[in-house]
Amino acid sequence: MTILVTGSTGRIGSQLVSQLAQQGAEVRALTRDPAKARFPAGVSAVQGDLLDVASVRQALVGVKTLFLLVANAADELTQAINTLGLAREAGVQGIVYLSVTRADQYTDAAHFTSKHAVERMIEQLDLPATVLRPSYFMQNDLGQQQALQGAGLYLSPLGDIGVSMVDVRDIADAAALELLRRENTAGPLPRVTYEVSGPDAITGPSAAAIWSDALGRPVGHAGNDLDAFEKAASAWAPSWLAYDMRAMMNRYQQDGAVTTAADIERLQGLLGRPLRSYRAFVAEAVGQWQA
């Protein structure tokens, strides 16, 4: 049978496709432009768009297991709900869905609420799915290279409670394990949900201190001004996305997103190893920048 991977050319999807191919799985990678995609040998690139029902129907033919990643988009909910419906019609026996931590709590952040609605569909229809609920990606901070190395500032207004950031490689590893578990089982397996986070609660000031240690120079935190954050985000993102990110940061400041010891232990049990730390991620990033 076949595993269909959506979001196959992105940060998580590309790593996931490579891992599955290395494990000998039959992988079909959905992409808008197969001619531009670069996948490992043996991976089938198929043209498709999650808003194009005909293309998704065709891509799902003969698929046993689906990895559903929908990027943060204005029509994210439509893409996800339609794709799950089409997967159900196609007889897909296993699904791994990439949601977000606190999806049911951050109701004023659009992409959190969209993902919670998808989780509700999975639960109500009792779809055979693994729901992965990742925290804020460590790799998001790579976009701050200029500010960190130039002005010596860490920009994200994370607040002072803490966010258990996750390395995207841990997300891809968890997804690969669950996809293969479902792919290699004769029939559908029960639903399961994992909180996917890192081992440490990172605040704005603590992140700045970690970058300062790694860079060997003072790095300060730019603060928690959400007006300034939204304005800066609007320079590279559409206004709806900038506001969505603002809403997320506001909840980080108000409530934090600190994982529990039990969730860390459970995720490490799935992965069979310790989680990657933010300090290790920063040290690796600085090493690559300075190479």
N, C-alpha and C positions, 0 to 999 in steps of 0.2 A: 504494500500500500504506500501512500504518499503523504508527506507532511507539507502543507501549504503555509508559507510564511508571508505575512503582510508586513509593510514597513521594512522591507528586506534590504534596502540600501542605506538605512539610517544607522545611527550610532549603535543601537542595540541589535537591530535586525541583521546587519552585516556580520557582526560577531557570531550571532546565533546561527546564521546560515553556514558559516565556516565550521563551527563546532559540530553541527548536525552532519555535514558532509564528511568530516573526519571520522565520525562514528559509523559511517557507512549507510546512513539513512537516505532514502529517496526523497529529495527535497525539490519542491516547486516554489520558486520565488516570484511573488507578484510585484510588478514594477510598471510604472507608466511608460517607460521607454527601455525595452529590453536591449536595444542596440547600444545604449550607453552604459548599461549595467556590467559590472565586473564581478563574476561569481566564481567560486572554485570549480574545478572540473567535476562533471557529473551533476551539477545543479542545473535544473531547467528554469530558465527565465521565461515568464509568461506575462504578456501585456494585460494590464487591468487597472481599473480605478474603482475604489470602493463606492463611488457614486454612480458607477456604470453597472447596473444590475446584470446585464447580459454578459459582460466580461467576467464578473465575479462568478456567475453561474457556471460559465465555461471553465474557469480556473478550478472550481471545486469538484469537477467530474473526477471520480476515482480517488478522492482525497479521504483519508481516514482521520487525520489529525490536523488541527488548525491552530496557528499562532496568530492571534488578533491583536495588533498594535495599531491604534488610530492616533495620528498626530494631533496636537492641540490645534483645532481648526474651528471656525465658526459653525460648521456643519458636522462636527465630530459625532454628535449623538446619532444623527441620521446614518452616517457611515457605519457605525458600530452595530446599531440595532438591525439595519437591513442585512448586514453581512452575517450576523448570527442567525437571522431568519432563513437566509439562503443556505447556510451551513446545516441547519436543522432539516430543511427540505432535502438536501443532498445526502442525508444520512451520515454526516460526520460523527464519529464515535468519541472523539476527544478534542477538547479545546483548552488552550492556555490563553487567558485574556490578561492584558496588561492594564491594570487599573491604576489607582494612586492611593497612598495612605491617607486616612481621614476623609475618604470620599463621602462618607455618610455624615460627616461633621462640618466640613467647610462648605456649608450650603450657599454661601454668598460668593464663592469662587466658581466661575462657570464650568471650567473643565473638571473640577472635582464633582460637581453635581451631575454633569453629563455621564461621568464614569459610574457614579452611584446608580443612575438609572439603568445602565447596562448590567450592573451587578444584580439589580432587582429583576431584570428579565431572566438572567441566568438562574436565579433562585426560584422565581415563580414557575418557570417552565422546566425546572430541574434538569438543566443541561449538564452534560458530563464534562465539567470544566474545572480547571485550576485557575483561581483568580490570584494574580500576583499584584500586591499593593505596594509599589516602591515609593520611597521617600524622595526628597530632592536629590538630583544627580550631582555627585561630586564634579563630574566633567563639565557641568554648566559653568564652573568657575574658571575654566581655561580661557573663556572669553575676556577675562579681566587681566590678561597678561600685560597689556600696555600700562594700565593703571597701577598694577602691582610693581612692575619693574621701573616705571617712570616716576609717577607721583608718589609711589609708596603708599597706595590706598587700596583697601579691600572694600568693594562697593556695595555688596548685597546687604540690604537692610533686614537681616535675619532676626534682629531683636536679641534679647538677653535671656530667654528661657532655654532655647536649644532646639536644634533640628538634627535628627539622626541621619545625616546624608549617606547615600549609598553609592558605591562604585558601580557603573553600568556593567562592568564585567561580571559582578556578582549577580546582577539581574539576568544577563544572558546565560550564565551558568545554571541558574535556577530554572529558567525557561527550557533550556535544553534537556535537563534531567526530567522535568515533568512531561515534556513532549514525547521523549523517548519511552518513558514509563507508560504513557497512554497508547503510544503507537505500537508498542511491543506486547500489549495485552490483548487477549482475544476479543473482549467485549468492552462496553463502556464502564468506566470506573466512577465512583461517587465524587461529588463536588468537594473541593477543598480550597481553602484560602490561606495564603501566606503573607504576612507583613514582611516586606523586603527593605531592610535598612542597614545602616552601618552600625558599628559598635559604640560610637561616641556621639554625644549630644554637642553639636557645634553651634556657637553663638557668633554674632558679628565680631566682637572683640577677640574671642578665642581663635577664630579663623585667621584674623589679622596677625595674631601672635605666632601661629603655626607658619604662616607665610614668611613672617619676619625671621624666624629661626632658619627656615630653609634657604632664604635668599641672602642671609647674613647682613641684613640692613633693616632699619626701622620701617615697619609697615603699620599704619593706623587704620582704624575703622572709620569709614566715611559717615557713619551714623544711620539713623532709622527714619529719615525724612522721606515719606511716601510720595509727596508731591514731586520732589526732585527725582525720585526713582521712576515714577510714571513718565515724567517729561523726558528723561534719558532713554527709557525703553521705547518711547514713541518715535525716536530718531531712527530706529532700525526695525520696528515692528508696527503692524497696524494698530490703530487706537484701541480696538476691542481687546487685542491680545495684551497690550500694555496695561489696560485696566484690569484684566484677568490676573496678570502677574502681580499687580498692586494688591488686589484682594487676597491673593495667596500670602504675600508677605505680611499683610495686615494680620492675618490669622496666625502666622508664625510668631509675630510680635505679641499677640494677645494670648495665645494658647500653647505655642510651641508645637513640636512634633517629635517628641522623645519616645523612642521605642522601649518596650519592656524587656527585662532580662529573660522572661519566658519566650518572647518572640525571637530574641537573638539566639537563644539556645535551639529553638525549633528550626530556624533557618540554617544554622550551622549544622544541625543534624541532617538536613536535606543535602547541603553542599558537601558534607564530610570534611570540613576544614573551617578554620577561623575566617571571619569576615575581613575584608580589606578596610584599613583604617584611613581616615582623612589625612592624618600625618604622613602615612606611607604614600598616598596619592600625591600629596603636595611635593614630597621629596622627589618622586619620580618625574613629576611635571617640570620641576625646576632643573633637574638633571638633563632633561630633553631640551629645555630652553637654552641651557648653557653649553650644550654639546657643540 
